[in-house]
Amino acid sequence: MSPLIANLEKMLAAGRDTALLRFGLGSEHLKLKQPAEAAAHLRRAVELDPGYSAAWKLLGRALAEAGDTAGARQAYREGIAHAEAKGDIQAAKEMRVFARRLDRDAG
């Protein structure tokens, strides 16, 4: 376990369960090629803050890397909807591109 993950896990154990903390954990697990662990934290991040566009994007990536293409597509669809509702047009565009890549690679 990386020192950063250990530190973030301590914060989580102390009761500081926030979307930003979960995003950080998800991001670090993804860097360590642990997409399933990353996806679990990123799912929690978007539960805590459904408008967190960056978490939706990273969740889609984590699920895709874990081999859950359908889950990744769903995460991107939900992320796009939340991003557009919030006015985060750039994040919505990026997630559309990622979703199209999934479709292209599957076909």
C-alpha atoms as a printed R data frame, in Angstrom:
    type eleno elety resid chain resno       x      y       z
1   ATOM     1    CA   MET     A     1   0.000  0.000   0.000
2   ATOM     2    CA   SER     A     2   1.297  3.421  -0.887
3   ATOM     3    CA   PRO     A     3   1.894  5.927   1.915
4   ATOM     4    CA   LEU     A     4  -0.714  8.236   0.390
5   ATOM     5    CA   ILE     A     5  -3.376  5.528   0.353
6   ATOM     6    CA   ALA     A     6  -2.494  4.615   3.950
7   ATOM     7    CA   ASN     A     7  -2.902  8.246   4.995
8   ATOM     8    CA   LEU     A     8  -6.209  8.633   3.146
9   ATOM     9    CA   GLU     A     9  -7.481  5.361   4.637
10  ATOM    10    CA   LYS     A    10  -6.660  6.708   8.123
11  ATOM    11    CA   MET     A    11  -8.726  9.794   7.382
12  ATOM    12    CA   LEU     A    12 -11.573  7.606   6.172
13  ATOM    13    CA   ALA     A    13 -11.382  5.443   9.298
14  ATOM    14    CA   ALA     A    14 -11.553  8.612  11.395
15  ATOM    15    CA   GLY     A    15 -14.956  9.383   9.879
16  ATOM    16    CA   ARG     A    16 -14.003 11.874   7.184
17  ATOM    17    CA   ASP     A    17 -15.933 10.268   4.335
18  ATOM    18    CA   THR     A    18 -16.087 12.952   1.666
19  ATOM    19    CA   ALA     A    19 -16.332 12.879  -2.105
20  ATOM    20    CA   LEU     A    20 -12.885 14.474  -2.395
21  ATOM    21    CA   LEU     A    21 -11.323 11.882  -0.093
22  ATOM    22    CA   ARG     A    22 -12.926  9.051  -2.051
23  ATOM    23    CA   PHE     A    23 -11.778 10.641  -5.316
24  ATOM    24    CA   GLY     A    24  -8.222 10.745  -3.996
25  ATOM    25    CA   LEU     A    25  -8.373  7.091  -2.969
26  ATOM    26    CA   GLY     A    26  -9.831  6.093  -6.318
27  ATOM    27    CA   SER     A    27  -7.215  8.043  -8.209
28  ATOM    28    CA   GLU     A    28  -4.345  6.503  -6.258
29  ATOM    29    CA   HIS     A    29  -5.682  2.955  -6.648
30  ATOM    30    CA   LEU     A    30  -5.997  3.544 -10.379
31  ATOM    31    CA   LYS     A    31  -2.375  4.723 -10.542
32  ATOM    32    CA   LEU     A    32  -1.389  1.457  -8.846
33  ATOM    33    CA   LYS     A    33  -3.324 -0.568 -11.454
34  ATOM    34    CA   GLN     A    34  -6.051 -1.524  -8.972
35  ATOM    35    CA   PRO     A    35  -9.162 -0.579 -10.951
36  ATOM    36    CA   ALA     A    36 -11.676 -2.578  -8.886
37  ATOM    37    CA   GLU     A    37 -10.582 -0.848  -5.676
38  ATOM    38    CA   ALA     A    38 -10.580  2.477  -7.497
39  ATOM    39    CA   ALA     A    39 -14.110  1.925  -8.787
40  ATOM    40    CA   ALA     A    40 -15.436  1.167  -5.297
41  ATOM    41    CA   HIS     A    41 -14.110  4.474  -3.942
42  ATOM    42    CA   LEU     A    42 -15.225  6.428  -7.001
43  ATOM    43    CA   ARG     A    43 -18.748  4.992  -6.773
44  ATOM    44    CA   ARG     A    44 -18.891  6.290  -3.222
45  ATOM    45    CA   ALA     A    45 -17.564  9.676  -4.367
46  ATOM    46    CA   VAL     A    46 -20.423 10.114  -6.850
47  ATOM    47    CA   GLU     A    47 -22.934  8.912  -4.264
48  ATOM    48    CA   LEU     A    48 -21.718 11.643  -1.914
49  ATOM    49    CA   ASP     A    49 -21.603 14.273  -4.674
50  ATOM    50    CA   PRO     A    50 -23.493 13.339  -7.857
51  ATOM    51    CA   GLY     A    51 -22.308 16.537  -9.532
52  ATOM    52    CA   TYR     A    52 -18.615 15.631  -9.203
53  ATOM    53    CA   SER     A    53 -17.776 15.403 -12.909
54  ATOM    54    CA   ALA     A    54 -14.148 14.394 -12.441
55  ATOM    55    CA   ALA     A    55 -15.237 11.468 -10.260
56  ATOM    56    CA   TRP     A    56 -17.674 10.279 -12.934
57  ATOM    57    CA   LYS     A    57 -14.922 10.417 -15.567
58  ATOM    58    CA   LEU     A    58 -12.496  8.493 -13.393
59  ATOM    59    CA   LEU     A    59 -15.186  5.978 -12.425
60  ATOM    60    CA   GLY     A    60 -15.816  5.243 -16.090
61  ATOM    61    CA   ARG     A    61 -12.107  4.768 -16.659
62  ATOM    62    CA   ALA     A    62 -11.721  2.499 -13.613
63  ATOM    63    CA   LEU     A    63 -14.640  0.326 -14.688
64  ATOM    64    CA   ALA     A    64 -13.289  0.090 -18.235
65  ATOM    65    CA   GLU     A    65  -9.861 -0.918 -16.942
66  ATOM    66    CA   ALA     A    66 -11.532 -3.507 -14.698
67  ATOM    67    CA   GLY     A    67 -13.188 -4.991 -17.782
68  ATOM    68    CA   ASP     A    68 -16.703 -3.765 -16.951
69  ATOM    69    CA   THR     A    69 -17.469 -2.066 -20.263
70  ATOM    70    CA   ALA     A    70 -21.212 -1.894 -19.616
71  ATOM    71    CA   GLY     A    71 -20.606 -0.330 -16.217
72  ATOM    72    CA   ALA     A    72 -18.185  2.159 -17.737
73  ATOM    73    CA   ARG     A    73 -20.747  3.170 -20.369
74  ATOM    74    CA   GLN     A    74 -23.374  3.629 -17.661
75  ATOM    75    CA   ALA     A    75 -21.003  5.717 -15.548
76  ATOM    76    CA   TYR     A    76 -20.235  7.933 -18.525
77  ATOM    77    CA   ARG     A    77 -23.964  8.318 -19.338
78  ATOM    78    CA   GLU     A    78 -24.790  9.307 -15.767
79  ATOM    79    CA   GLY     A    79 -21.724 11.537 -15.590
80  ATOM    80    CA   ILE     A    80 -22.694 13.314 -18.802
81  ATOM    81    CA   ALA     A    81 -26.194 13.961 -17.485
82  ATOM    82    CA   HIS     A    82 -24.887 15.370 -14.194
83  ATOM    83    CA   ALA     A    83 -22.195 17.425 -15.923
84  ATOM    84    CA   GLU     A    84 -24.679 18.961 -18.342
85  ATOM    85    CA   ALA     A    85 -27.126 19.749 -15.540
86  ATOM    86    CA   LYS     A    86 -24.311 21.511 -13.710
87  ATOM    87    CA   GLY     A    87 -23.085 23.326 -16.829
88  ATOM    88    CA   ASP     A    88 -19.797 21.435 -16.948
89  ATOM    89    CA   ILE     A    89 -19.804 21.178 -20.736
90  ATOM    90    CA   GLN     A    90 -16.120 20.250 -21.122
91  ATOM    91    CA   ALA     A    91 -16.440 17.253 -18.784
92  ATOM    92    CA   ALA     A    92 -19.554 16.113 -20.664
93  ATOM    93    CA   LYS     A    93 -17.672 16.348 -23.987
94  ATOM    94    CA   GLU     A    94 -14.748 14.349 -22.617
95  ATOM    95    CA   MET     A    95 -17.029 11.614 -21.275
96  ATOM    96    CA   ARG     A    96 -18.775 11.400 -24.657
97  ATOM    97    CA   VAL     A    97 -15.403 10.844 -26.305
98  ATOM    98    CA   PHE     A    98 -14.508  8.126 -23.786
99  ATOM    99    CA   ALA     A    99 -17.874  6.426 -24.291
100 ATOM   100    CA   ARG     A   100 -17.418  6.470 -28.078
101 ATOM   101    CA   ARG     A   101 -13.986  4.905 -27.686
102 ATOM   102    CA   LEU     A   102 -15.536  2.103 -25.645
103 ATOM   103    CA   ASP     A   103 -18.088  1.532 -28.375
104 ATOM   104    CA   ARG     A   104 -15.440  1.634 -31.092
105 ATOM   105    CA   ASP     A   105 -13.173 -0.805 -29.261
106 ATOM   106    CA   ALA     A   106 -16.090 -3.191 -28.624
107 ATOM   107    CA   GLY     A   107 -17.201 -3.183 -32.251
